[in-house]
Amino acid sequence: MSQYQLGSGDKISITVFGQKDLSMEIRLPDVGTINYPFLGEIKIVGLTTAEVEALIYNGLKGDYLVE
């Protein structure tokens, strides 16, 4: 079973518990990238939601977020 891959025009919500400045709702632009705090431009079109979650989690852990 294949998982849905995000495409331009999709509306997504990113929530980081206890971190309001890291949470956002956004409609994905045609270019396929978003500007995310502390990570800069990240390409998420073509990824699954699980892949986006892992990308953001791994980018923030250590320096910014602690378990």
N, C-alpha and C positions, 0 to 999 in steps of 0.2 A: 504494500500500500504506500503510495507516494504522499508526501506531505505538501501542503500548499506552499508555494514560493511567493513571497511578496512582490508586487509589481507597482509601477508608477500609478499614482492615483489612489492607492490603498490608504486608508486612514488607520494609523496605529496609535496605541497608547503605551508609553513606557513609564513604569512606576518603580521607584527604588524606595523601599520602606524607610520612613524616617528622614528622607532626603528630598524635600520638596523641590530644591533647585535642580535635581537630576531627573525629575519626572516631567513628562511632556506628552501632549497629543499633537500629532502632525499628519498631514497628508503627504505622501511620498511624491516628490517632484519627478519629472521626466528623467533628470540626470541620474537618479537612483541613489543619491547620497544625502545624508543629513549632517548637520553640524551639531555634535553632541558635546556637552560640557566635559572638559578635561581630556576628551579623546579627539576632538576636532572633527574633520570630515570623515565619515565612515560610509562605505557603500553597503546598503542593505537590500536593495532590489535584487531579486533572484535567490535570496536566502530564505530559509524557513524561520518561523518564530523562535524555535529552539536554537538555531544558529545565531540569530540576533541576540538572544538572551546570553548565550555563551560568550559572544564577542564583547558585549558590554560588560558582563561580569568579570571576564578575564582582564579587560582593559582597566577596570576600576579597582580590582582587588590589590591588596598590598599597599600601594602608595596612598590611595584615597580611602578605600573601604577596608574595614577589618571584620572578619567573620561575624 
